[in-house]
Amino acid sequence: MNYQVFESPDAVVYSLSEKLLSLSKEGRDIHVSLSGGSTPKLWFKKLAHTPYNQDINWENIHFWWGDERCVAPTDPESNYGEVNELLFKNIEIPEANVHRILGENDPSSEAIRFSEEMMEIIPSNHGLPEFDWIILGMGTDGHTASLFPNRTDYTETAIAIVATQPESGQIRVSKSTRLIENAKRITYLVLGENKAPILKEIQQNSAGILPYPAANIKSTHGQTEWFLDLQAAKLLSHGE
């Protein structure tokens, strides 16, 4: 388990912001997949203010999403809608660089359309679109994107799937494990002491099989890392 522990959530999002700034200076299109949930809100807010809103070359950054709830973009539960309010309205980014999942569409049709868009725009490697950077969160049940424990098919050949949130029954469109694992870099962004018990379990069972997608999904040829604050990391053993 490759993890970095930061003193505060603000220190975590500062590191993420500096990484995005560096990527934007590479002089090419950079494809970044964003996570929903509460934790990334802090990052979006930081990016929306100086110096990042001015210094990042936004024309080089293409934003995608790991998953989306099947709701309209104006719905409070829309992952895209949240980023739009917190970030996109405060920066100058080309409209063509924002690749949202159309949650208002039929889920099955949208999974196909979203797959085709990724295959058309993102450079491929190993026969799949290869993201430069995929940001993932982790729920207290160990899910990531909309890939849930005991419901995730790790042999799925599609690159975008329709998923159901097991408790609410809400329908979502999500990247598949196969696609996520093809990324150059995967960063799990996990904050808060309510995540500490499951992180401890993942660390202690790194060589075993756990039901948690967040424990199992790793880049097959790139880097996988965990960015944690002190509260999330409080139960981890040092030196592992």
Phi, psi and omega in degrees: 000110182269101184233151173239133181252128181249152185293334184206161174303324180295324177294326177297309185288335173297315179298317177299319181295318179295323178295316179295321177301314180297316179299323184292344181267003184283351175077027178212172176288131179245126183254116185240131177256126184264155176257150171272193178094180187281325186300314182295343179306319180299321180292315181300321179295320179293318180296334184282354183238168180297146003271351192291325182296337179259325189274332179287135176280086186296335180293343179267351185259127173250124180258135176230178179233145177290326178199168178210139173288147183278073179224168177291155182296342178270355179290140180302339181268001181287126176297317177298314183302323179294314179293324179300315181290318187277329187237301191299327179288351184245006179226166176257094179238135179302138179303325182291348181270358181251112187247081184278154169280128185278085185296342180279350182274168173302128187302314182296317179293323181290323177300321178292313181299316181297319177300314182296322179295316179297318182293328181284323191259324187270131176303143183261151171211142184057028177079011182224154171304136183245105178287142174291324186204126175242120176267129179234147169258183175214127176281167178294347175265002179086007179281159174215149193050227172244046178249112192251153179304137177064010178231001185262128178264105182284353178257005180304131181268341178290161178257345172224139186228165171262130183232158179238127175293120191295332182273315184269339185079006181294137180271139181221161170248133187221152165297150177273165177300320182302317181289314181301317184290351178271000183289151174293325183213131175241127177239117172275124181253107189228117182234150172102145184290343178290346177266352185299315182299317182288327175296320177299317180296319179297317179297317184285343181240035185298334181263356183258190179249121178245157181279359187272120176306323180297335178279339189256334186272114182221155176295132182281339183221004181236215185250136172237129184218160178239125175256118186234151168266174184300324182291318179293328185267005191297336182258002182283147176278140180286149175082011179241000000 
